[in-house]
Amino acid sequence: MVDTVSPLAPLQTPEMPPVDGVRLGTASSGTRYKGRPDVLIAVFDDGADVAGVFTRSKTCSAPVDWCRENLSDNRAHALAVNAGNANAFTGQAGKRAVEAVASGVSEALNCSAENVFIASTGVIGETLDPAPITDLIPQTVAQASPDGWLAAARAIMTTDTFPKVATRQLDIDGRTVTINGIAKGSGMIAPDMATMLAFVFTDAAVQQDILQKVLAAAVDKSFNAITVDSDTSTSDTVLLFSTGKSGAVVDALDDPAGQAFAGAVDSLLRDLAHLVVRDGEGAQKFIEIQVTGAESDAAARKIGLAIGNSPLVKTAIAGEDANWGRIVMAVGKSGESADRDRLAIQIGGVSVARSGMIDPDYREAMLEDHMNGGEIEIGVDVGVGSGTATVWTCDLTHGYIDINADYRS
């Protein structure tokens, strides 16, 4: 966590209502950060169904392994998160640390350790001493309350500059359903997913297989469509908890209740994903890339990510230079089909290239105001099919270097 808030941070933070069946507690362990909360414990006193999506990294963290192994039980009584140490690439010591934290929470709640989900974020490769965390568990659990969503979001921050929260409320069969989400992420952000933790809580009663399908689909359209620096983390974890306390039941995806719930989760995760990009390390500009005319939707996403991950594209935008030739380069290197002589590019709604060459009506002055702004729009049609995708990224500034050069110091 750094002192200067991203210029792309939202001007207002939403009011976060309670989610029936969820209590939140935070504490300061001093594991890495001094004088700020760095531990979050979410308590589900009567339990909750749980779904999860995790990093595809082959060097994933011990907490990711723990959550994957225990997801099959489908029930959770608590979530424990620490910031500052990722507990990744820490061998058997990492596994023991996870077990110690889970055991401490299970003792405080009189539940099974396998029903305690664990997540960690921070430096990779440093052994995590669980004692400063476990010592805090009884008091943190005892003080947990239905409020404090912003405090919870702050407790999981690392290089983030602002807490990331989102909420939705909807009516299902005459009952009000609340969905709250918190996330952290700023660097090491790429699809599959990112150094990104996101936790979503609802008081709807959602059948577990539907919960998993809704979460996986929503992640694919949100967190798997963002990139800051193309680096996939060891620790990515998205968990969705359903307490069922509202009494509203979601037991099918193809009825109005299921569609409304899925739509709300989609929207909420997209908001959280955008907040992660807006807090990209050193970011000054939020970039939306829309790709059309691709061979398939998957091909369109790959092209969009090739553009969004290109250091040359990102630095040009940081320099407020509408260098569309770099976009052409990125399309060509993606490996996906594209018709060079039908390729068309728009920036800020202005046609800069079409029919495989510069638009004869384009003048750079037409984009000056757009490039100077904080929101950049890029549209690319590759001219070979009907595939579409939208990808979100940010520019690449010297601030990214400064943050990461000093990360362990």
C-alpha positions in Angstrom: 0.0 0.0 0.0 1.4 3.4 -1.0 0.5 6.9 0.2 -0.5 8.5 -3.1 -4.0 7.5 -4.3 -4.3 6.6 -8.0 -5.6 9.4 -10.1 -8.0 6.9 -11.6 -9.6 6.0 -8.2 -13.4 6.5 -8.0 -14.5 9.8 -6.5 -17.0 8.0 -4.3 -17.1 4.7 -2.4 -20.4 2.9 -2.3 -22.2 2.4 1.0 -21.9 -1.2 1.9 -24.9 -2.7 3.6 -24.6 -5.8 5.9 -24.9 -9.2 4.4 -27.0 -11.4 6.8 -24.9 -14.2 8.1 -21.5 -12.5 7.6 -19.3 -10.9 10.3 -16.0 -9.2 9.6 -13.0 -8.6 11.8 -9.6 -7.1 11.1 -6.3 -6.9 13.0 -2.7 -5.8 12.7 -0.2 -8.6 12.9 2.9 -6.6 11.8 3.9 -9.4 9.4 5.1 -6.8 6.9 3.2 -3.6 7.4 3.4 -1.6 10.6 0.6 0.4 12.1 -2.2 -0.8 9.8 -4.5 -3.8 9.7 -3.2 -6.7 7.6 -5.4 -9.6 8.7 -9.1 -10.1 7.8 -11.3 -12.8 9.2 -14.8 -13.2 7.8 -17.1 -15.4 10.0 -20.1 -17.4 8.8 -21.6 -18.5 12.2 -24.2 -20.8 10.6 -21.9 -21.7 7.7 -22.1 -20.8 4.0 -21.9 -22.6 0.7 -18.8 -21.6 -1.2 -17.5 -21.6 -4.8 -14.0 -20.7 -5.9 -11.8 -19.9 -8.9 -8.0 -19.9 -8.6 -4.8 -19.0 -10.4 -3.6 -21.3 -13.2 0.0 -20.7 -12.1 2.1 -23.9 -11.8 3.9 -22.3 -8.8 0.7 -21.5 -6.9 0.8 -20.7 -3.2 0.1 -22.9 -0.2 -3.3 -21.2 0.5 -4.4 -21.8 -3.1 -3.7 -25.5 -2.6 -5.6 -25.5 0.7 -8.7 -23.9 -0.8 -8.7 -26.2 -3.8 -8.5 -29.2 -1.7 -11.3 -28.1 0.7 -13.7 -26.7 -1.9 -15.1 -30.2 -2.6 -16.8 -30.0 0.9 -18.8 -27.0 -0.4 -19.1 -25.5 3.1 -17.3 -22.6 4.8 -17.4 -21.3 8.4 -14.7 -18.6 8.0 -12.3 -16.9 5.6 -8.9 -15.8 6.9 -6.7 -13.5 4.8 -3.3 -11.9 5.5 -1.5 -9.2 3.5 2.3 -8.7 3.1 3.4 -12.3 2.7 2.0 -14.5 -0.1 3.1 -17.7 1.6 4.1 -18.9 -1.9 7.2 -21.0 -2.8 7.7 -21.7 0.9 7.7 -25.5 0.9 6.4 -27.5 3.8 6.7 -24.4 6.0 4.0 -22.8 3.9 1.7 -25.7 4.3 2.2 -25.7 8.1 1.5 -22.0 8.3 -1.8 -22.5 6.5 -2.7 -25.4 8.8 -1.9 -23.3 11.8 -4.1 -20.4 10.8 -6.9 -22.7 9.8 -6.6 -24.6 13.1 -6.6 -21.3 15.1 -9.8 -20.1 13.4 -11.5 -23.5 13.8 -10.8 -23.6 17.5 -12.2 -20.1 17.9 -15.3 -21.0 16.0 -15.6 -24.7 17.1 -15.7 -25.8 13.4 -13.6 -28.0 11.2 -10.3 -26.6 10.0 -11.3 -27.8 6.5 -14.2 -25.3 6.6 -11.8 -22.4 7.0 -10.7 -20.9 3.7 -7.3 -19.2 3.6 -5.8 -16.5 1.3 -2.5 -14.7 1.4 -1.0 -11.9 -0.7 2.4 -10.1 -0.7 6.0 -11.1 -1.2 6.8 -14.5 -2.8 9.4 -16.8 -1.3 9.5 -15.5 2.3 8.5 -18.0 5.0 5.3 -16.9 6.8 5.4 -17.1 10.6 1.8 -17.9 11.6 2.2 -17.0 15.3 1.6 -13.2 14.9 -1.6 -14.1 13.0 -2.8 -16.9 15.2 -2.3 -14.8 18.4 -4.8 -12.4 17.1 -7.5 -14.8 16.0 -9.6 -15.1 19.2 -9.9 -11.4 19.7 -10.5 -10.8 15.9 -13.3 -13.4 15.8 -14.9 -12.0 19.0 -14.9 -8.5 17.6 -16.2 -9.3 14.1 -19.3 -7.4 13.2 -21.7 -7.1 10.2 -20.2 -3.7 9.4 -16.6 -2.7 8.5 -16.5 -3.6 4.8 -14.1 -0.8 4.0 -11.8 -1.9 6.8 -11.9 -5.4 5.5 -11.0 -4.2 2.0 -8.1 -2.1 3.4 -6.8 -5.0 5.4 -6.0 -7.1 2.3 -4.2 -4.3 0.4 -0.6 -4.5 -0.6 0.6 -1.9 -3.2 -3.1 -0.9 -3.7 -3.7 2.8 -3.2 -7.4 2.5 -2.4 -9.8 -0.1 -1.0 -11.9 -1.9 -3.7 -15.6 -2.6 -2.8 -18.8 -3.1 -4.7 -22.4 -4.0 -3.8 -25.6 -5.0 -5.4 -29.1 -5.5 -4.1 -31.9 -7.2 -6.0 -35.4 -8.6 -5.5 -35.9 -12.4 -5.8 -39.4 -13.6 -5.2 -40.2 -10.6 -3.0 -37.1 -10.9 -0.8 -34.2 -8.5 -0.9 -30.9 -10.1 -1.7 -27.6 -8.4 -1.0 -24.3 -9.2 -2.7 -21.1 -7.5 -1.4 -17.6 -7.8 -2.8 -14.1 -6.7 -1.9 -10.9 -7.1 -3.9 -7.3 -6.3 -3.9 -4.9 -6.0 -6.8 -2.5 -3.5 -8.3 0.4 -5.3 -9.9 1.2 -8.8 -11.2 -2.2 -8.6 -12.9 -3.0 -10.7 -15.9 -5.7 -13.2 -16.9 -5.9 -16.5 -15.1 -6.1 -14.3 -12.9 -3.8 -11.8 -11.1 -2.1 -11.0 -7.8 -5.6 -10.5 -7.1 -7.8 -11.6 -4.2 -11.6 -11.1 -4.5 -14.2 -12.2 -2.0 -17.9 -12.0 -2.7 -20.7 -12.6 -0.1 -24.4 -13.0 -0.6 -27.4 -13.8 1.7 -29.1 -15.7 -1.2 -29.6 -19.4 -0.9 -27.8 -20.6 -4.0 -27.4 -24.3 -4.9 -23.6 -25.0 -4.8 -23.2 -26.2 -8.4 -25.0 -23.1 -9.6 -22.9 -20.9 -7.3 -19.7 -22.4 -9.0 -21.1 -21.9 -12.5 -22.1 -18.3 -11.8 -18.7 -17.5 -10.3 -16.7 -19.1 -13.1 -18.7 -17.4 -15.8 -18.4 -14.0 -14.1 -14.7 -14.3 -13.6 -14.2 -15.1 -17.2 -15.9 -11.9 -18.3 -14.2 -9.7 -15.7 -10.9 -10.7 -14.0 -9.9 -12.8 -17.0 -10.3 -9.8 -19.3 -8.0 -7.4 -17.4 -4.2 -7.0 -17.5 -1.8 -4.5 -15.9 1.5 -6.1 -16.7 0.9 -9.6 -18.2 2.3 -11.4 -15.1 0.1 -14.1 -13.7 0.4 -14.4 -9.9 0.9 -17.4 -7.6 -2.0 -16.4 -5.4 -5.1 -15.5 -7.4 -8.2 -16.4 -5.5 -11.8 -15.5 -6.0 -14.3 -17.0 -3.5 -18.1 -16.6 -3.5 -19.9 -17.3 -0.2 -23.7 -17.9 0.1 -25.2 -17.8 3.6 -28.9 -18.3 2.5 -30.1 -16.0 5.3 -32.3 -13.9 3.1 -34.5 -16.9 2.3 -34.4 -16.1 -1.4 -33.6 -19.3 -3.3 -31.6 -19.7 -6.5 -31.8 -23.2 -7.7 -31.7 -22.9 -11.5 -29.8 -20.7 -14.0 -32.5 -20.5 -16.7 -35.3 -19.0 -14.6 -35.7 -15.3 -13.6 -34.1 -15.7 -10.2 -31.1 -17.4 -11.5 -30.7 -14.9 -14.4 -31.0 -12.0 -12.0 -28.5 -13.3 -9.6 -26.0 -14.2 -12.3 -26.4 -10.8 -13.8 -25.8 -9.1 -10.5 -22.6 -11.1 -9.8 -21.4 -10.4 -13.4 -21.9 -6.7 -12.9 -20.3 -6.6 -9.4 -17.2 -8.6 -10.5 -16.8 -6.3 -13.5 -16.8 -3.3 -11.2 -14.1 -4.9 -9.0 -12.0 -5.9 -12.0 -12.2 -2.3 -13.3 -11.1 -1.0 -9.9 -8.1 -3.3 -10.0 -7.0 -1.8 -13.4 -7.7 1.7 -12.2 -5.3 1.0 -9.4 -2.6 -0.5 -11.6 0.8 0.3 -10.3 1.8 3.7 -11.6 -1.3 3.9 -13.8 -2.4 7.3 -15.1 -4.9 6.1 -17.8 -7.6 3.5 -17.9 -7.8 1.8 -21.3 -10.7 -0.1 -22.9 -9.9 -2.2 -25.9 -12.8 -3.5 -28.1 -11.9 -6.1 -30.7 -14.4 -7.1 -33.4 -14.3 -9.0 -36.6 -12.2 -11.8 -35.2 -12.3 -15.5 -36.0 -13.9 -16.3 -32.7 -14.6 -14.6 -29.3 -11.5 -16.4 -27.9 -9.4 -15.1 -30.8 -10.7 -11.6 -30.2 -9.7 -11.7 -26.5 -6.2 -12.9 -27.4 -5.8 -10.0 -29.8 -7.1 -7.6 -27.2 -4.7 -8.9 -24.6 -1.8 -8.7 -27.1 -2.6 -5.0 -27.5 -3.2 -4.5 -23.8 0.0 -6.2 -22.8 2.2 -4.5 -25.3 4.8 -2.3 -23.5 5.1 -0.2 -26.7 1.3 0.4 -26.8 1.1 1.1 -23.1 4.1 3.5 -23.0 2.8 5.4 -26.1 -0.5 5.9 -24.3 1.4 7.0 -21.2 3.1 9.6 -23.4 -0.3 10.6 -24.8 0.9 9.6 -28.3 -1.8 8.0 -30.5 0.8 5.7 -32.1 -1.7 3.4 -33.9 1.2 1.7 -35.7 2.0 -0.1 -32.4 -1.6 -1.4 -32.3 -1.1 -2.8 -35.8 2.1 -4.5 -34.5 0.3 -6.0 -31.5 -2.5 -7.4 -33.7 0.0 -9.0 -36.0 2.0 -10.6 -33.2 -1.1 -12.1 -31.4 -0.9 -15.2 -33.6 -4.6 -14.9 -34.4 -6.1 -14.5 -37.9 -6.3 -10.9 -39.2 -6.8 -9.5 -42.6 -4.1 -6.8 -42.9 -5.9 -5.1 -45.8 -9.2 -4.9 -44.0 -7.9 -3.9 -40.6 -9.6 -0.9 -39.1 -8.6 1.0 -35.9 -10.4 3.7 -34.0 -9.1 5.7 -31.0 -11.6 7.7 -29.0 -14.2 7.0 -31.7 -12.0 8.6 -34.4 -11.0 6.4 -37.4 -7.2 6.4 -37.6 -6.7 3.5 -39.9 -8.9 1.5 -42.4 -8.5 -0.7 -45.3 -5.0 -1.6 -44.2 -3.6 1.9 -44.1 -4.0 5.3 -42.4 -7.4 6.9 -42.8 -6.9 9.8 -45.3 -9.2 12.0 -43.2 -7.3 11.4 -39.9 -5.2 14.2 -38.3 -3.4 13.8 -35.0 -4.9 17.0 -33.7 -8.3 15.2 -33.7 -7.1 13.0 -30.8 -5.2 15.5 -28.7 -8.0 16.0 -26.1 -8.8 12.2 -25.9 -5.1 11.2 -25.4 -4.7 13.9 -22.7 -7.6 12.4 -20.7 -7.7 9.6 -18.2 -10.0 7.3 -20.2 -8.7 5.9 -23.5 -10.9 3.9 -25.9 -9.4 1.7 -28.6 -11.5 -0.1 -31.2 -10.0 -2.7 -33.6 -11.8 -4.7 -36.3 -9.6 -7.4 -37.8 -11.9 -8.2 -40.7 -12.1 -12.0 -40.7 -15.2 -13.0 -38.7 -17.8 -12.2 -36.1 -15.8 -12.7 -32.9 -15.8 -9.9 -30.3 -14.1 -9.2 -27.0 -13.5 -6.3 -24.6 -10.3 -6.1 -22.6 -9.3 -3.5 -20.0 -5.8 -2.4 -19.1 -3.8 0.7 -18.1 -0.8 2.6 -19.3 2.8 1.8 -18.3 4.6 4.6 -16.6 7.8 5.1 -14.7 5.7 4.8 -11.5 5.4 1.1 -12.2 9.2 0.8 -12.2 9.5 2.8 -9.0 7.0 0.7 -7.1 8.4 -2.7 -8.2 12.0 -1.7 -7.8 11.4 -0.9 -4.2 8.8 -3.6 -3.4 11.0 -5.7 -1.1 12.9 -2.8 0.5 
